[in-house]
Structure formats: structure tokens, C-alpha cells
Amino acid sequence: MAILFAGICRYDNGMPKLLRAVRLDDSDEHVFRACGAAADGAPVVTGGFAVCEFESAPRCDPACHCESSFVALGSRSRCSIAEVVEVTEAELEEQVEALAWHLVKAWNAPSWEAAREVAEEELRHTAEVCETLTPEVWITVKRTRRAEDGALEEQYAVRPPADRSPRMSTPGDDAQRDMEQRALRNVRALVDKIESTDDRDSKSSRRHVAVIVAVILGLFVIAYGVSQVRSQKDERTIELPPPAKVAK
């Protein structure tokens, strides 16, 4: 597995370093509807063991976003941003145990030994990612598969504590922006359709009114003509006899 860093902050004092979830808002609740959002401060691992064939297999519905997220130790919940933190050897061992038990109970690991082996490898990889990073930095991950051999590559973007404004762009932000842009486009299309419909309706209404007026006028003209014809037929000339002469 290849690991690439962008904006890396080098630091190493010999203590193990792992990851915990960062929740800036409720966007992860919407992004990770399929598996749930990890609680703020919850221990997380890089999550390479829980990556599906996201580029060739059908997408989960809702999408799991395993190509751009970290996984909590004791659940399937995920997060978009993780913070590097120093831990003791005892805390490292506790996280290995917690992940191993989770693999047995939730992932149906064939045995405790197999689960323990996967958990140790996952924590080792997470510690390797964090090894040279400064505590308290935030990181995001983007996974792709190499075209030539299908190997998984991970690219991490790093944001130090002094460089957190403007806010980091996360997969949740990208998904939220896409949703907002689609919604705006849909609204704009709906408005255009309504305006177009209104315009057509207005023109149609005007045409209907003109037709009705023309029909009424036509009927009036016809009625007037009929009345004139009838009037002419009813007219009769009455000839009155001359007044009788008065006899003298």
C-alpha cells in the first residue's frame, strides 16, 4: 500500500501517535447515513481493512464513502477528518484489544487470533501514518486503486492547528456542496419551467380571451343580422282609405 502526504508536518518524539475523530458540524451525519458518524473524539483507525471495491463494485446505497473516511474502533461508524494524538503504549494495546473484539463480534472474524492479527496490523499502519506528524494536526484521506495492479493507494491531506481557517475541505463538504449545487440547479430548472409555463399559460389565456371575445362579437353580429331580417319580414304597409266625405 502506497502512502502519500500533502502539506506534511514532520514530528517525532518517539511516542506512539494514533487518530481520533473530529466533528466540525453535523455533515458526517448526512454523509455516513449507511454506517453512522463517529462521535467527536472517538478513537479511529485508517480503515484499510474496511474498504470495499469502490471503483468496480456497485456503490453502497446509501454510499459508505470508504474511499475517503476513517473507521471507529468499536463500531462501523466513520468520520471525514481525524486528529493526530499521542498515546501511551498501554493505550495502544487497549485500542488493539478493542478493535480485535469488534472484529470478532461485528465482522465475524473466524477466530480471536485472526482478529487480533488484523487489529495489530491496522493499528500498526495507523501509527505509521501518524509517526512523523505533529500532534493535533487534522488529516483527511483519499484512496484510489492503481490501474496496473489494483493496489490500494492512500493520499493524506494535512492541516496543522494554525491553518484551520478557512475550514478544511472534507469529503463531507464536497458531498454537501454537490447536494447544494444539484438542489440549486433543480430549483433554477423548476423556476424556469414555472416561468415558461406561466408565460405559455398567460399567452394561452390571452388567446382564449380573444377567441371568446371574437365569438361573442360574432354571435352578436349574427343575432343582430337575424333580428334585422326578422324585423324586415314583419314590416307591413297599411293603406288607410281616404276619409269619407261628409254629406251636405
Secondary structure, 3 states (H helix, E strand, C coil): CEEEEECCCECCCCCCEEEEEECCCCHHHHHCCCCCECCCCCEEECCHHHCCCCCCCCCCCCCCCHHHCEEECCCCCEECEEEEEECCHHHHHHHHHHHHHHHHHHCCCCCHHHHHHHHHHHHHHHHHHHCCECCCCEEEEEEEECCCCCCEEEEEEEECHHHCCCCCCCHHHHHHHHHHHHHHHHHHHHHHHHHHHHHHHHHHHHHHHHHHHHHHHHHHHHHHHHHHHHHHHHCCCCCCCCCCCCCC
